[in-house]
Amino acid sequence: MTSFALDEELRMLQQSSLRLARERFAAKAAHWDRAAEPPLENLKPLAEAGLAGITIDPEYGGSGCGILHAVVAMEQIARICPVTSAFILANCTATELIQQFGTEAHKARYLPPLAAGETVGCWAMTEPGAGSDAGEMRTRAVADGDHWVIDGSKCFITRAGIAGFFVTFARVGNEPGSKSVAAFLVDKDDPGLRLGRPDLHMGLRGGASAEVLYEGCRVPKERMVVAPGSFGRIMKGLNQARVLNPAMCLGIAAEALDLATAYARERRAFGREIGRFQGIQWMLAEMAVKVEAMRALVYRAAALLADGQADGPQQAAIAKLYTGRAAFEVVNDAMQIHGGYGYSSEFPLERMLRDVRALQLGGGTNEILKNRIAARLLGGRGSGDG
């Protein structure tokens, strides 16, 4: 299946996800932002709706759905509360790695709590001196009897403050570049793991982002989930992030367009609704074109990934690059249409603008994505290719 037209099941999921978001998450969406507090109380409703474990196999308590289902649900929830939508992203990326590369013991230990909304995982890769360049990673894991001992630090790790476990990337041995990078499942209570300072970001302020410190952190050997020399396999876990991240951008932009359209119908100036002015009409038309282009790119990429098509990762990178930039432009134009009300914190647009800006950084920056897209076009491997 490479078509991304929604069938009846996906349309029902679309409607139920938006209804859940409006009925359960809308009232406190602004609160989570102002208080910089993670919306943990939203995990249970997500689980009850089958969304916390939407891509987890049913034998581990999940819904057993594909990535396209996750995209549809996340788009709708991101309209209302992007930080809650990001819980689904976190669970999907951790699930993809564990289900593809983990042992039966890994799956039995980590997947049921995710599906039940009892915890979330987080992806601990970014380092102060490495960023998107895994070849410069400094965190190391050294064998010691039945354990690995991990030393190093990670920064800007979203959900670190609330995560039950950390998909941790560390170097094993001295092979250059990314050849010696491995992935480990580190529990929050493993000895030698602690959180550093929390981050206070411009947007997605309820994301519980923090520094993660590994100081002689002892992890049982069986919790290596991907061995050194398989970094390409590890990065498959980012392909879902690169299509789920733009699904959040799409949801935010679609909501901004709806808000701007409704405001243009109601707001009057110079004796008539502002939507009757050509300048406003042209802005709305451009916004609508961008939202439809985003949806086409994101859904197509998700369908290709779900089918295991070789071009899926490339299309996910294209979708993320375009959607992040276009979504910011749509929300910014919606704010302009609202005038001073759009800039006020009493309305959601200023929060939406801050949130959507953050999504251009997570899951691969625009520059890294350009490197990857160009490398694929040229038939080689670009600098920073992920």
N, C-alpha and C positions, 0 to 999 in steps of 0.2 A: 504493500500500500504506500503510494507516494502522494496520494491526494490528501488535502487537509480540509476538505469540506466536513462540517460537523454532521454526524448522524444523530438520530434521535437520542441515543444514550448520552452523547456529548452535549447536546442541547439541554437535556435535563440536568446534567452536571453543572453546566453554565448557570442555569437558573437557580439551582439549589445553593450553589456556592455564593452567588451574589445575595441571595436572601439571607443566608447565614451571616454574611459580612454586615449587611445592613441591620439585621435584628440583634446580633450578638456583639459585634465589634465596633460599630460606628460610635456609640455613645462615649467610649473612652479613648478613641484613637488620638485625639488631641492631648489627652492627659498623659499617655505614654511618652509622647514627644516632649511635653513641657517638663515632666518629672525625670526624663531620661531613664525611664523604668521599663524593663522588659515585660511584655504582656503575657506572663506565664499562665494566667487564668484562661487564656484563649486556647491553650494546648488541648484541654479536655474536649471542648466543643469541636475542635478540628478532628480529634480522634473519633468522637461519636459520629461524625459525618463521614468517616473513612478517609479523611484527607491527610492526617498526620503520617499514616503509613500507606499512602496511595500507591506507591510503586513497590511496596514490600510484598513478598509472596504470602498468599493466604495461610500457609502452614505456620507462619510466624506472626499471624494476627493482622496482616495487611490486607489491602484491597486487591492487590495483584494487577493493577492497571499499568498502562504504559506511560511514556513521557508526554504524549499528547494530552492525556487526561490531566496530568499535573499542570501542564501549561494552561489549559482551560480553567482549572480551578484557581490557579495562582493569579491569572489575569483579573478575575472577578474580585478576589479578596484584596488584591493590591489597590483596587479602586478606593477602598475604604481604609485599610490599615496595612501598608506595605511591610511593616515589621512583623506582623502576624503572618503575612504571605511568605515571608522569608523563612519561617519555621519549616514550611513545606520544602523549600529549596534546600535547607540544611539537611533535612532527613533524606531527601532524594539523592543528594550527592554522596552522603555517607553510605546510604543503602546500595547505591550502584557499585561502589568500591567493594563493600563487604559481600554482596551477592555474587559479583563476578569473580573475585579473587580470594575471598575468605574461606575458611574451613567451616565444616558443619558446626563446630564448637563456637566459632566467631558469630555465625548467624543466630544460633540459639541464645547466645549471651546478649547480643546487642540489638537485634531487630525487634523482638517483642516489646521492650519498653518504649522504643520509638513509635511503634504503631499504636500503643496504648496512650500516648500523650503523657508519659511519665517522665520523659527526659528528651533532650536534644543532643545531637553531636555537633562538633565543629571541626573545621578543616584548618589545621595549624601548619601553614607553609611559609608565609611571609616573614622575612627577617629584616632587622634594621639595616643591614648592609647588603642585602640581596634583592629584596623586593620580588619582582617577577622572574628574576634570573636564578633558576634553581642550580645552575652550575656554580654559583658563588655561595651556596648554602654553607653555613659554618656549624650548625648543630650536628653533633656526632653521636653515634651509638657504638659502644664497644662491648663485645661479648665478655661475660663474667659468670662462668658456671652455667646455671640454668636461666640466667637473666641477661638482658641487655641493659647497659647503663648509659643513659642519655644525658648529654650536657649541651646546653645552648639556650637560645632565647628566640621567641617569636613575637611579632608585633602586629597590631591592628587585627587581632583575631576575633572576628565577629562571633558572638554568643559564648565567648570564653567564660564570662562571668556566671553562666547558667548551665554550661554543658556538663553532661554526665561522662562524656569521653571525648578524646581528642584524636583525630586522625593526624598523626604526627609524622613529619618528614624529617629524616636525618641521614647523614652520610655514614656509610659503613665501609671502612677501608680507605684507600688513598687513590682510587681511580679518578682521573680528572673529570671535570664537567659534571654532568648528571648521571654518569654511569654507576656511581656508588650510592646513589640516593635510594633509600628504602622507605617503606611506610609501616607504621606501627599503630596499634590501638592502645592508647594510654588512658587509663581511668583517672577520674578527677582526684581519687584518694590514693593513687600510687605514690609511694614514698619518693620525695625529691621533686615532685611537681608542685608548683605554686603559681599563683597569679601575681603579676606585678601591678603597675598602676592602671586604673581603668581609663578608657578613652572617652572624651566628650567631643563628639563629632558635630559637624554642621547639620547633617541629616541622618535619618535612620537612628535617632537618638535612643531608642529603646532596644538597640541591638546588642547590648551588654558586651561591647567590644573591650578587649583588655590585652595587656602584655602577658605572655605565658613564659614562665621560666622553668628550665629543666636543670636541676642541680644535683647531679648524681642520681637521676630518676631511674629507679629499678623497675623494669618491665619484664614479665616472664617471656622466655624465648618464643613460646608458641603464639605470642601476640604480634609477631611480625606478619603483616598481612600481604605485603608485596616485597619480594627480595630485591637486592641490588641488581642492577643490570636490566631492570624492567621498567625504567622510568616512563617509557612510552605507554606501557600498560597502566601505570599510575595515572597518567594524564587523561585517560579515558574518563576518569571521575570528574574531570572538569568540563567535558562535553555537555553534560546535563546542566551544569551551572551556567554555561554559556548560552543555553536556550531558555533556562528558567529565569535568569537575570533579566533578559529582555522581555519576558512575559510580565514581569513586574513593571517595567517601563511602559509597556503597552497598556496595562491596566490603569496606571496613573494618568497617562495621556488621554485615554478614552474617557475617564471620569472628568478630566479637565475640559475636554471638548464639550461634554454634556453640560457641565456647569456654565461654561461660557455661552453656549447656545441658549440655555434657559434664561440666563441673565440678559442676553441681547433681546429676547422676546419681551422681557418685563421692564427693563430700565428705560426710562423716557428722558430725552433731552431735546431741547428746541422743538417741543410740541409733538414728538413722535418717538416710537421705540427705536433704540439705537441700532437694532438689527435691520432697520430700513435704510441705514446709511451704507453706501457702497464700500467704504473703507472697512467697516466691520464685516460686511458680507465676504469680502475678499480674504480677510484674516481667517474667518471661520472655514471658508472653502479650502484654504491652504492647510489648515489644521486637520480637516477631515481627510484630505489626500494623504497626509503623513500618517495618520492613524491607520488608514486602510493599508498603506504600504508596509507599515510595521507588522500588522496582523498577518499579512500574506507571507512576509519573510519569516516571522517567528513560527507560524503554524507549518510552513513548508519544511523548515529546518527540523522541527520536532517530528514530523512525519518521516523524514529521511533517517533521523537517528533511531526512531522506533523500528524502522525496517532494516536497520543495520547497513544502510547504504554508505559506500565509501566517501561520498561527497557530503555526508551529514555534518562532520566536524567543520568543514569549510563553510557550509551554509549557516551553521550556528555562529561561527565567527563573524560572518557578514551580517547576520541578523543582530548580533549584539552591538557591533560597531554602528550600524545605521540607527538602530532603535534607541540607543542611549542618547545620541545627539538629537535625533528628531523629537524624542519625548521631552527633552529639556526645552526645545523650541516651542512645542505645543503648550506646555504648562506656562512658559514665560508669556506667550501671546494671550493665554486665558487670563493671566494676571493683568495684562495691559487692558484687556477689554473690561475687566472689573474695576479698573482705576484704583483709587485709594482703598476700596474695599478688598481688592485682591491682595494688597500689601499688608492688610491688617491681620493680626493673628487670631481675630475672631472668626475668620473664614479659613478654609483648609488650603487655599492655593499656595500661600507662602510656605507652608509645611511640605506640600507636595513638590514644590520647586526644589527645596533643600534635599528632600529624599531622593528625587530622581537624579540629582547631580551626583550623589554618592554612588549610584549604580554604574556610572561610567568608569569607576575605579575598581570595584570588586569584580572578581572573576576574569581578570585580564583587562588591562588598560587599553585605551584606543590605540596607542602606539604599538603595543604588543600584538594586538589584533591585526593591525595593518601589516606588520612583519609576517604574521602567519599567512594572511590572505595572499600577499605578494609572493611568498615562498612557494605556495601551492601553485600559483599561476606560472611561476618560472620553473617549476619542477625541481626545486631544491629546498634547502632548509634555511630559513632566514634567521637573523640574530634575534634571540629571545623567543624563538618559536616554541610554543607550548601546545 
